[in-house]
Amino acid sequence: MQLNEYAKLSEWINDPATQVLWEFERSELLFVKRLGEGSIKVVVRYQGKRVDLDLLINALKVKTKTIESGINGGLYEVWR
């Protein structure tokens, strides 16, 4: 992840417009940030496992350190 994307992700976590989803069984975090007509989604995957987004079961806010640890230790995707 590029530094500017990492900085943006840190800002998104504390933004009320950011929705954070956590799928515990498959260790995946999904961030959805609404930007006007569109949105930016950031997926952090642990252990390289994949999951259909509709299988995400719990929505909650998590601490920035948790996210940073996940990005450093897992896989991620960023797309619009």
Backbone torsions as a table, in degrees:
resi	resn	phi	psi	omega
1	MET	NA	133.2	179.6
2	GLN	-72.4	154.3	-175.0
3	LEU	-57.5	-42.7	-178.6
4	ASN	-66.3	-34.7	176.3
5	GLU	-66.8	-39.1	179.5
6	TYR	-63.9	-42.6	178.9
7	ALA	-64.2	-41.7	178.3
8	LYS	-62.2	-42.1	-180.0
9	LEU	-60.0	-42.1	178.6
10	SER	-61.4	-38.0	178.2
11	GLU	-68.9	-39.8	-178.2
12	TRP	-60.1	-37.4	-174.2
13	ILE	-58.2	-37.8	-176.7
14	ASN	-94.4	4.2	-179.4
15	ASP	-88.5	130.5	179.6
16	PRO	-59.3	-22.4	-179.5
17	ALA	-80.9	-2.0	-178.5
18	THR	-93.9	129.2	175.5
19	GLN	-103.6	128.9	-179.7
20	VAL	-114.4	124.2	178.3
21	LEU	-115.7	138.9	-179.2
22	TRP	-127.2	122.7	177.8
23	GLU	-109.1	101.4	-169.0
24	PHE	-65.6	-46.3	-174.1
25	GLU	-58.6	-40.8	-176.6
26	ARG	-102.4	6.7	176.4
27	SER	52.9	62.0	179.4
28	GLU	-133.2	136.0	175.0
29	LEU	-111.8	136.0	177.4
30	LEU	-126.4	124.9	176.7
31	PHE	-110.7	130.8	177.3
32	VAL	-121.9	118.2	-180.0
33	LYS	-113.6	119.8	179.6
34	ARG	-81.0	128.6	-179.8
35	LEU	-128.8	93.1	179.6
36	GLY	61.1	-121.2	-177.8
37	GLU	-78.1	-18.3	-177.1
38	GLY	-120.6	-162.0	177.9
39	SER	-154.4	160.1	173.6
40	ILE	-115.0	133.5	179.3
41	LYS	-116.6	136.8	176.6
42	VAL	-124.4	123.2	178.4
43	VAL	-111.8	129.2	174.2
44	VAL	-112.3	118.9	-178.5
45	ARG	-111.5	140.6	175.8
46	TYR	-105.3	146.1	174.7
47	GLN	59.6	20.3	175.4
48	GLY	65.4	13.2	-178.2
49	LYS	-80.8	146.3	178.2
50	ARG	-110.9	156.8	179.7
51	VAL	-153.5	145.0	174.0
52	ASP	-68.4	136.8	-175.1
53	LEU	-61.6	-27.2	179.7
54	ASP	-74.3	-4.5	177.1
55	LEU	-90.9	-6.0	177.5
56	LEU	-64.4	129.6	-168.2
57	ILE	-111.5	-25.7	-176.3
58	ASN	-123.7	137.9	176.4
59	ALA	-112.9	127.1	178.6
60	LEU	-160.1	161.8	173.8
61	LYS	-89.8	142.0	179.4
62	VAL	-126.7	163.8	-177.2
63	LYS	-76.2	149.6	-179.6
64	THR	-56.1	-39.4	-178.8
65	LYS	-62.6	-34.7	177.6
66	THR	-63.8	-43.3	-180.0
67	ILE	-65.4	-45.9	-179.1
68	GLU	-60.4	-40.7	178.5
69	SER	-63.4	-40.4	179.6
70	GLY	-65.5	-41.5	-179.5
71	ILE	-66.5	-40.7	179.9
72	ASN	-69.8	-29.6	-174.1
73	GLY	-107.3	-0.9	-175.7
74	GLY	-134.3	-170.1	177.2
75	LEU	-98.1	159.2	-179.0
76	TYR	-149.8	161.0	172.6
77	GLU	-138.7	143.8	174.2
78	VAL	-128.3	129.1	178.1
79	TRP	-152.1	163.3	178.5
80	ARG	-111.2	NA	NA
